[in-house]
Amino acid sequence: MKNLKKCIAVLLLMVMAFSVTCTAFADVTEPVTIRFSWWGGTSRHEATEAAVAAFMAKHPNIKVECEYGAWDGWTEKVATQLRAGSAPDLMQVNWNWLYQFSSDGSMFADINTLGIDLSGYPEKILQQCVVAGKLQAVPIGTTGKCFFWNKTTFDKAGVALPQTFDDLYAAGTTFKEVLGEDYYPLAMYQYERMLLMLYYLETKYGRDWVVDGKVQYSLEEVTEGLDWICSLEDKHVLPTIAQLQGDGATILEKNINWINGKYAGFYEWDSANKKFEEALEPGQEFVLGAFLTGNGEYQAGLTKVSQTFAITEASANKEAAAMLLDYLVNDPEGILILNTERGMLANSKANEVLSNAGIFDGNLTYTANQAVMAVANFGFDPNFENSELKDSTGVYYEVMENISADHSCTAEQAQYLLDEIERVQMENPY
C-alpha cells in the first residue's frame, strides 16, 4: 500500500474545503447489512475499501460487506449470482452486462427511482445505461485504449519509443538482437489482441467494427487483420499465446516477464494503467505512448463507457445501497478517496472536486484519457463484450489461440469469427 493512509488523510482534509453534496436521503435508523462487489487490482481494492470504511463511519447503522477480486473469471461469477438471485446489493458492472444479463430490466433497479443525484452526468452518457426503459446503472466514466511502455527496457535496447507501426516492427528485431529471444516490445493476451486488430483495421479503413448489429468489415479485411496479428509474432513484436500461457499467468500484470521488464509494452485501457505500473520491479519507468501511425489516414481512438455501478433489483436494502452509491459518486469525501481508480469520471461535479484538489496534476490516468479522447472516433456496440465472445472460453480467445498456433488458418478463423459474431448479435438484439 503506497502511502494510502497518508494520502487519504490529506484528501479528507481537502474535503473540508468543499460543500458536502446534499441528497434526499434520510439516514438509516435500523441496522442493515449490504454487500458491495467489484473487480480490479490492488490499488482499486485498497481505495474502495477505504471509501467504504469512511461511508460506514458516517452511517454507523449500515454495514457494508465487500467482495472483490481480479477480472479473470469475474463475469462467470456475476452471471451465476444473478441467475441464483444471490448477487450483492451494489455492484460494479460492465456496461454490456446491462444488455446481456438484464435486457428485460429484471436484474437491476431503476436508478431514477432511488434519489441519487445525477445532475453532473451528461444525458448522452446516461442514455447508454437505459435498457428496457430503465436507467439500470450509473456510468462511472469513459475509458479508451492506449499504448503504454516500459521505457527502461526500450532504453536498455537502445530503441526509442514507437511512434509508427514501422517503429514497432523495428523494435521487435532490435529487442531480439540486442536483449535476447525472451524480450518483446509488446505482450498481449487473447482479448487484447482482438482490440489491437480493431486498431489496425480502423486506422486503415476508418469504419466502426459493428453498426446496428452488423460487422462492417469483409471476410478479406478480417483475414488481413488476423494475418497482421500473426505478423507481429513473426517480427518478434509479440510472444505467442503458448509462450504467454507457459509463463504461468493469465493476466499480464501477474506475468513475471512483465514484472521484470522482458515484456515492455501493451495496449490497454487508460483506467487500468496503475495496476501494471505497480506490478513492475523497482527502478523501471512506466510511460504513456503515442498512438501508432503509418498504417492509414484515420485516427482510431477506441472508447467505451468504462464501468457502471448498479443496484440489484432483488436487493432488500435498495435505499442503503443507493446511499452508498451516491456517496461514492457525489460526496466529495468519497470522490477524493476513490480518485481515478476506475478511470476518468463521467460526473462533471466529481471531476471539479478532483481538479480543485490538484488530483489531475501529473495523473497518468487523466493524461491518458485526455490523449485517447482527442482521437476518439470509434466505440463499441453493446454485444462486443458479450461473454460468449470476450471471456476466457469465448470466441475471441479461441480465434487468437488458433491463429497463434497455426498462422495458415487465418481465413478459416476469420469466417468463424464473423459467423459467431452474427449469431451473438441475432440472439441478443438491442
Secondary structure as GFF3:
##gff-version 3
##sequence-region A 1 430
A	DSSP	alpha_helix	4	15	.	.	.	ID=ss1
A	DSSP	beta_strand	32	39	.	.	.	ID=ss2
A	DSSP	alpha_helix	42	58	.	.	.	ID=ss3
A	DSSP	beta_strand	62	69	.	.	.	ID=ss4
A	DSSP	alpha_helix	74	84	.	.	.	ID=ss5
A	DSSP	beta_strand	90	93	.	.	.	ID=ss6
A	DSSP	alpha_helix	97	100	.	.	.	ID=ss7
A	DSSP	three_ten_helix	111	113	.	.	.	ID=ss8
A	DSSP	alpha_helix	123	127	.	.	.	ID=ss9
A	DSSP	beta_strand	130	131	.	.	.	ID=ss10
A	DSSP	beta_strand	134	135	.	.	.	ID=ss11
A	DSSP	beta_strand	138	139	.	.	.	ID=ss12
A	DSSP	beta_strand	142	150	.	.	.	ID=ss13
A	DSSP	alpha_helix	151	157	.	.	.	ID=ss14
A	DSSP	alpha_helix	165	174	.	.	.	ID=ss15
A	DSSP	pi_helix	175	179	.	.	.	ID=ss16
A	DSSP	alpha_helix	190	205	.	.	.	ID=ss17
A	DSSP	beta_strand	210	211	.	.	.	ID=ss18
A	DSSP	beta_strand	214	215	.	.	.	ID=ss19
A	DSSP	alpha_helix	219	234	.	.	.	ID=ss20
A	DSSP	alpha_helix	241	246	.	.	.	ID=ss21
A	DSSP	three_ten_helix	252	254	.	.	.	ID=ss22
A	DSSP	alpha_helix	256	259	.	.	.	ID=ss23
A	DSSP	beta_strand	265	269	.	.	.	ID=ss24
A	DSSP	three_ten_helix	270	272	.	.	.	ID=ss25
A	DSSP	alpha_helix	273	279	.	.	.	ID=ss26
A	DSSP	beta_strand	286	288	.	.	.	ID=ss27
A	DSSP	beta_strand	301	305	.	.	.	ID=ss28
A	DSSP	beta_strand	308	311	.	.	.	ID=ss29
A	DSSP	alpha_helix	318	330	.	.	.	ID=ss30
A	DSSP	alpha_helix	332	338	.	.	.	ID=ss31
A	DSSP	alpha_helix	348	356	.	.	.	ID=ss32
A	DSSP	alpha_helix	364	373	.	.	.	ID=ss33
A	DSSP	beta_strand	376	378	.	.	.	ID=ss34
A	DSSP	alpha_helix	387	390	.	.	.	ID=ss35
A	DSSP	alpha_helix	395	405	.	.	.	ID=ss36
A	DSSP	three_ten_helix	407	409	.	.	.	ID=ss37
A	DSSP	alpha_helix	410	427	.	.	.	ID=ss38
###
